[in-house]
């Protein structure tokens, strides 16, 4: 499974390592992902999602039901 947030679609970015001598080599900036279980009271079940930590902060603010509804509307979550 790729390193992509299941709720926001965040994925790795590409950039450069820059040395003191300004030499540039390609590198990858991975998304900060965590695997987390959530209880959804409307469906009365637990789900496990691989989400970014910024999405976790959004869930703490808005609630899991609202965030899942937005993700389904944006096409990120198909479950």
Backbone torsions as a table, in degrees:
resi	resn	phi	psi	omega
1	UNK	NA	137.0	-177.1
2	UNK	-76.1	163.9	-179.2
3	UNK	-88.5	76.9	-179.3
4	UNK	-130.5	136.3	177.1
5	UNK	-68.4	130.4	-177.0
6	UNK	-76.4	-16.8	-178.9
7	UNK	-101.9	-35.4	-176.1
8	UNK	-110.6	-16.7	-179.0
9	UNK	80.9	9.4	178.6
10	UNK	-64.1	140.0	178.7
11	UNK	-144.9	-177.1	-175.1
12	UNK	-65.2	145.9	174.1
13	UNK	-110.6	159.9	179.4
14	UNK	-113.5	139.3	179.1
15	UNK	-154.4	-158.6	-177.1
16	UNK	-123.3	142.6	161.1
17	UNK	-82.7	129.0	-179.2
18	UNK	-118.3	119.6	-179.4
19	UNK	-83.0	174.6	178.3
20	UNK	-60.8	-32.3	178.6
21	UNK	-84.8	10.3	178.8
22	UNK	65.4	23.6	171.7
23	UNK	-75.3	138.9	-176.5
24	UNK	-119.2	129.9	173.9
25	UNK	-129.6	145.1	-177.0
26	UNK	-66.9	145.8	175.0
27	UNK	-149.0	171.3	-177.8
28	UNK	-121.4	134.1	174.5
29	UNK	-101.8	102.1	-179.9
30	UNK	-75.5	150.3	174.7
31	UNK	-71.3	147.6	179.7
32	UNK	-84.5	93.9	-174.2
33	UNK	-107.1	146.3	174.1
34	UNK	-132.7	150.6	176.1
35	UNK	-97.8	125.2	-171.8
36	UNK	-140.7	140.0	175.7
37	UNK	-96.6	137.9	178.5
38	UNK	-129.1	143.9	174.9
39	UNK	-97.8	128.2	178.6
40	UNK	-108.5	106.8	-175.2
41	UNK	-67.4	-30.2	-179.7
42	UNK	-64.2	-38.5	-179.0
43	UNK	-97.7	-6.0	-180.0
44	UNK	53.6	50.5	178.1
45	UNK	-153.2	163.5	176.4
46	UNK	-98.3	140.9	172.5
47	UNK	-128.7	149.3	176.6
48	UNK	-109.9	127.2	-178.6
49	UNK	-125.8	147.1	170.5
50	UNK	-100.8	105.6	-172.2
51	UNK	-126.4	159.6	175.5
52	UNK	-77.9	158.0	-179.1
53	UNK	-68.5	-27.5	175.7
54	UNK	-68.8	-34.6	175.3
55	UNK	-67.0	-34.2	177.3
56	UNK	-63.5	-39.8	176.6
57	UNK	-65.1	-37.2	178.0
58	UNK	-66.1	-39.1	177.4
59	UNK	-63.9	-40.7	177.9
60	UNK	-63.2	-31.2	-177.9
61	UNK	-82.9	-50.1	-172.8
62	UNK	-94.9	-28.2	-175.0
63	UNK	103.9	150.4	-174.0
64	UNK	-66.1	-37.1	-176.9
65	UNK	-64.4	-44.2	-179.3
66	UNK	-66.6	-40.0	-178.3
67	UNK	-69.4	-39.2	177.9
68	UNK	-66.2	-38.2	177.9
69	UNK	-62.3	-42.2	177.6
70	UNK	-65.8	-40.1	-179.6
71	UNK	-65.6	-39.7	177.2
72	UNK	-66.4	-37.3	178.1
73	UNK	-66.6	-34.2	179.7
74	UNK	-85.2	-6.8	176.0
75	UNK	88.0	12.8	-179.2
76	UNK	-86.5	-35.3	-176.8
77	UNK	-113.7	121.3	-176.7
78	UNK	-109.5	-1.2	-176.9
79	UNK	-69.8	NA	NA
